[in-house]
């Protein structure tokens, strides 16, 4: 049997230590990688919870208005719109993301709660008081945030001329140049705006009920919305010079009246002349 050389004797005792060091290094790298991945996922989860609408909506205890609105919702709305605003097929649409503006418009105009299914919910006297409407809207907003009607003054009298221009460009084709409303397709109609309040008009522009398009702040700025409201509310109080305004429905009814009255006078004159002769 030959004896190991000095170099071989030096190498063999060090091999287990070297292998142990390599295994420890691999374990350390894997552990640090898993720890870094866990920290990254935790940071993403915390960030999402902090920034998501649901996280903000559920933060803190609900207010008294939200609790009162929840009771109203569970009494009158849950059958058609579901426990979590998800909607019920064949009964009512989802309210997720609609926010308080849509609730305010639909309930304060009496369109909701609906009495029957149809092509369009009819406007009628509201079932709830102004306070109850705002409580119901606060509950929906807390559960699923969406557009909100701003508080304070909703008019911009200085921009009234611009408001009239915007109304004629974006709204008159359905609501008429004087806001009297008009017929649409499929049995629907654009309602008249004679009784619409500032909040109702603003909420309608934000939410686009029925066939109406949504006018976001990128399309029509808040100041322009206020200018439109100023134009409409001033239009209601202005008088028609020169006699009866015929509902401000434009040249068509005026032409019909002129034609009927004019032809009637001509026929009467012809008959009178014939009788005299």
MIZA-680801 format. One record per residue (C-alpha): x, y negated, z; residue in one letter. Coordinates in Angstrom, 1 decimal, always signed. Layout:
      u      v      w resn
      X      Y      Z    A
...
This chain:
      u      v      w resn
   +0.0   +0.0   +0.0    X
   +1.3   -3.3   -1.1    X
   +1.3   -6.4   +1.2    X
   -0.6   -9.5   +0.0    X
   +1.5  -12.4   -1.1    X
   +1.7  -15.6   +0.8    X
   -0.5  -17.4   -1.7    X
   -3.2  -14.7   -1.7    X
   -3.2  -14.7   +2.1    X
   -3.7  -18.5   +2.0    X
   -6.6  -18.3   -0.5    X
   -8.8  -15.6   +1.0    X
   -9.4  -17.0   +4.4    X
  -10.6  -20.4   +2.8    X
  -13.1  -18.9   +0.4    X
  -15.9  -18.4   +2.9    X
  -15.5  -21.9   +4.2    X
  -15.6  -23.2   +0.7    X
  -18.7  -21.3   -0.2    X
  -20.4  -22.4   +3.0    X
  -19.6  -26.0   +2.2    X
  -21.1  -25.6   -1.3    X
  -24.3  -24.1   +0.1    X
  -24.6  -26.9   +2.6    X
  -24.0  -29.5   -0.1    X
  -26.8  -28.0   -2.2    X
  -29.2  -27.8   +0.8    X
  -28.4  -31.4   +1.6    X
  -29.1  -32.6   -1.9    X
  -32.4  -30.7   -2.1    X
  -33.5  -32.0   +1.3    X
  -32.6  -35.6   +0.4    X
  -34.5  -35.3   -2.9    X
  -37.6  -33.9   -1.2    X
  -37.4  -36.6   +1.4    X
  -37.1  -39.3   -1.3    X
  -40.0  -37.8   -3.3    X
  -42.2  -37.8   -0.1    X
  -41.3  -41.4   +0.7    X
  -42.2  -42.5   -2.8    X
  -45.5  -40.7   -2.8    X
  -46.3  -42.1   +0.6    X
  -45.5  -45.6   -0.6    X
  -47.7  -45.2   -3.7    X
  -50.6  -43.9   -1.5    X
  -50.3  -46.8   +0.9    X
  -50.1  -49.3   -1.9    X
  -53.2  -47.8   -3.7    X
  -55.2  -47.8   -0.4    X
  -54.3  -51.4   +0.2    X
  -54.9  -52.7   -3.3    X
  -57.9  -50.7   -4.4    X
  -61.4  -52.2   -4.2    X
  -62.6  -49.4   -2.0    X
  -59.8  -49.8   +0.4    X
  -60.6  -53.5   +0.7    X
  -64.3  -52.9   +0.9    X
  -64.1  -50.4   +3.7    X
  -61.5  -52.3   +5.7    X
  -62.9  -53.4   +9.1    X
  -66.4  -53.1  +10.5    X
  -69.4  -54.0   +8.3    X
  -71.0  -57.3   +8.9    X
  -74.6  -57.8  +10.1    X
  -75.7  -58.7   +6.5    X
  -74.2  -55.5   +5.1    X
  -75.9  -53.4   +7.8    X
  -79.3  -55.1   +7.1    X
  -78.8  -54.6   +3.4    X
  -78.0  -51.0   +3.9    X
  -81.3  -50.5   +5.6    X
  -83.2  -52.3   +2.8    X
  -81.3  -50.2   +0.2    X
  -82.2  -46.9   +1.9    X
  -85.8  -47.9   +2.2    X
  -86.4  -49.2   -1.4    X
  -83.6  -48.4   -3.7    X
  -82.0  -45.1   -2.8    X
  -84.6  -43.0   -4.7    X
  -83.7  -44.5   -8.1    X
  -80.1  -45.6   -7.6    X
  -78.8  -42.8   -5.4    X
  -77.1  -42.6   -2.0    X
  -73.8  -43.9   -3.2    X
  -75.0  -46.3   -6.0    X
  -74.3  -43.5   -8.5    X
  -77.7  -43.7  -10.1    X
  -80.3  -41.0  -10.7    X
  -80.9  -39.7  -14.2    X
  -84.3  -40.6  -15.5    X
  -84.9  -43.0  -12.7    X
  -82.3  -45.7  -12.3    X
  -78.8  -46.7  -13.6    X
  -75.6  -46.6  -11.6    X
  -74.9  -49.8   -9.6    X
  -71.1  -49.0   -9.3    X
  -69.2  -52.1  -10.1    X
  -72.2  -54.3  -10.6    X
  -71.6  -56.4   -7.5    X
  -73.8  -58.8   -5.7    X
  -74.5  -61.0   -8.8    X
  -76.5  -58.3  -10.6    X
  -78.4  -57.4   -7.4    X
  -79.2  -61.1   -6.8    X
  -80.5  -61.6  -10.4    X
  -82.6  -58.5  -10.6    X
  -84.2  -58.7   -7.1    X
  -84.7  -62.5   -6.8    X
  -86.5  -62.6  -10.2    X
  -88.8  -59.7   -9.1    X
  -87.5  -57.3  -11.8    X
  -86.4  -55.0   -9.1    X
  -87.8  -52.9   -7.5    X
  -89.4  -51.9  -10.8    X
  -93.0  -50.9  -10.8    X
  -92.8  -48.7  -13.9    X
  -90.4  -47.6  -16.6    X
  -90.5  -49.6  -19.8    X
  -88.5  -51.2  -22.6    X
  -87.7  -54.1  -20.3    X
  -88.4  -54.9  -16.6    X
  -90.8  -57.8  -16.4    X
  -90.2  -60.8  -14.3    X
  -92.6  -61.1  -11.3    X
  -92.8  -62.7   -7.9    X
  -90.0  -61.3   -5.7    X
  -90.8  -58.8   -3.0    X
  -88.0  -59.9   -0.7    X
  -87.1  -63.2   +0.9    X
  -83.9  -65.1   -0.1    X
  -82.2  -63.8   +3.0    X
  -83.1  -60.2   +2.3    X
  -81.9  -60.5   -1.2    X
  -78.5  -61.7   -0.1    X
  -78.3  -58.9   +2.5    X
  -79.0  -56.3   -0.1    X
  -76.5  -57.9   -2.4    X
  -73.9  -58.0   +0.4    X
  -74.4  -54.2   +0.9    X
  -73.9  -53.4   -2.7    X
  -70.9  -55.7   -2.9    X
  -69.3  -54.0   +0.1    X
  -69.8  -50.5   -1.2    X
  -68.7  -51.3   -4.8    X
  -67.3  -54.8   -5.4    X
  -68.2  -56.6   -8.6    X
  -69.0  -60.1   -9.9    X
  -70.1  -62.7   -7.3    X
  -72.1  -65.9   -7.7    X
  -70.0  -68.7   -6.2    X
  -71.4  -70.9   -3.5    X
  -71.8  -74.6   -3.4    X
  -72.8  -76.9   -6.3    X
  -73.3  -74.9   -9.5    X
  -73.7  -78.0  -11.8    X
  -71.2  -80.0  -13.8    X
  -73.1  -83.1  -14.9    X
  -70.0  -84.7  -16.3    X
  -69.7  -81.9  -18.9    X
  -73.4  -81.8  -19.8    X
  -72.8  -82.6  -23.5    X
  -70.3  -79.7  -23.7    X
  -72.9  -77.5  -21.9    X
  -75.5  -78.3  -24.5    X
  -73.1  -77.4  -27.3    X
  -72.2  -74.1  -25.6    X
  -75.8  -73.3  -25.0    X
  -76.8  -73.9  -28.6    X
  -73.8  -71.8  -29.7    X
  -74.2  -68.8  -27.4    X
  -77.7  -68.7  -26.1    X
  -80.2  -70.6  -28.3    X
  -80.5  -67.8  -30.8    X
  -82.3  -65.7  -28.1    X
  -83.6  -68.2  -25.6    X
  -84.6  -70.9  -28.1    X
  -83.0  -74.4  -28.2    X
  -85.1  -75.5  -25.4    X
  -84.8  -72.4  -23.2    X
  -88.4  -71.3  -23.9    X
  -87.4  -67.7  -24.7    X
  -88.2  -65.6  -27.7    X
  -88.9  -62.1  -29.1    X
  -86.2  -59.5  -29.6    X
  -86.2  -56.0  -31.1    X
  -87.5  -52.8  -29.6    X
  -90.3  -54.5  -27.6    X
  -87.9  -56.7  -25.7    X
  -87.8  -60.4  -25.3    X
  -85.4  -63.1  -24.0    X
  -87.2  -64.8  -21.1    X
  -87.9  -68.4  -20.8    X
  -85.7  -70.4  -18.4    X
  -88.2  -72.9  -17.1    X
  -88.3  -71.4  -13.6    X
  -84.7  -70.1  -13.5    X
  -82.6  -71.6  -10.6    X
  -78.9  -72.4  -10.8    X
  -78.0  -69.2   -9.1    X
  -80.1  -67.1  -11.4    X
  -78.7  -68.6  -14.5    X
  -75.1  -68.2  -13.2    X
  -75.7  -64.6  -12.2    X
  -77.2  -63.8  -15.6    X
  -74.1  -65.2  -17.4    X
  -71.9  -63.1  -15.1    X
  -73.8  -59.8  -15.5    X
  -75.5  -59.8  -18.8    X
  -78.9  -58.3  -17.9    X
  -80.9  -56.3  -20.5    X
  -79.7  -57.3  -24.0    X
  -77.8  -60.3  -22.9    X
  -74.0  -60.1  -23.3    X
  -71.7  -60.7  -20.4    X
  -70.0  -64.0  -20.4    X
  -66.9  -63.5  -18.3    X
  -64.7  -66.4  -17.1    X
  -62.3  -65.7  -20.0    X
  -65.1  -66.4  -22.5    X
  -66.9  -69.2  -20.7    X
  -65.0  -70.8  -17.8    X
  -66.7  -71.5  -14.4    X
  -66.8  -75.2  -15.2    X
  -68.4  -74.5  -18.6    X
  -71.0  -72.3  -16.9    X
  -71.8  -75.2  -14.6    X
  -72.1  -77.5  -17.6    X
  -74.6  -75.2  -19.2    X
  -76.7  -75.1  -16.1    X
  -76.6  -78.9  -15.9    X
  -77.8  -79.1  -19.5    X
  -80.6  -76.7  -19.0    X
  -81.9  -78.2  -15.7    X
  -81.8  -81.7  -17.2    X
  -83.6  -80.4  -20.3    X
  -86.5  -79.2  -18.1    X
  -87.1  -82.7  -16.7    X
  -86.7  -84.7  -19.9    X
  -89.9  -85.9  -21.6    X
  -90.8  -85.6  -25.2    X
  -91.1  -89.0  -26.9    X
  -93.8  -89.4  -29.5    X
  -96.5  -87.1  -28.1    X
  -97.0  -83.4  -27.4    X
  -93.8  -81.3  -27.7    X
  -95.6  -78.1  -28.8    X
  -93.5  -76.2  -26.4    X
  -90.3  -77.3  -28.0    X
  -90.4  -74.2  -30.2    X
  -88.8  -76.0  -33.1    X
  -90.0  -76.9  -36.7    X
  -92.0  -73.7  -37.4    X
  -95.0  -74.4  -35.1    X
  -94.8  -78.1  -36.0    X
  -95.0  -77.2  -39.7    X
  -97.9  -74.8  -39.0    X
  -99.8  -77.5  -37.1    X
  -99.2  -80.0  -39.9    X
 -100.3  -77.5  -42.6    X
 -103.4  -76.4  -40.8    X
 -104.5  -79.9  -39.8    X
 -103.6  -81.3  -43.2    X
 -105.3  -78.6  -45.2    X
 -108.3  -78.9  -42.9    X
 -108.6  -82.6  -43.5    X
 -108.3  -82.1  -47.3    X
 -111.0  -79.5  -47.3    X
 -113.2  -81.7  -45.2    X
 -112.7  -84.7  -47.4    X
 -113.5  -82.6  -50.5    X
 -116.7  -81.3  -49.0    X
 -117.7  -84.7  -47.9    X
 -117.1  -86.2  -51.4    X
 -119.0  -83.3  -53.0    X
 -121.9  -83.8  -50.7    X
 -122.0  -87.5  -51.4    X
 -121.9  -87.0  -55.2    X
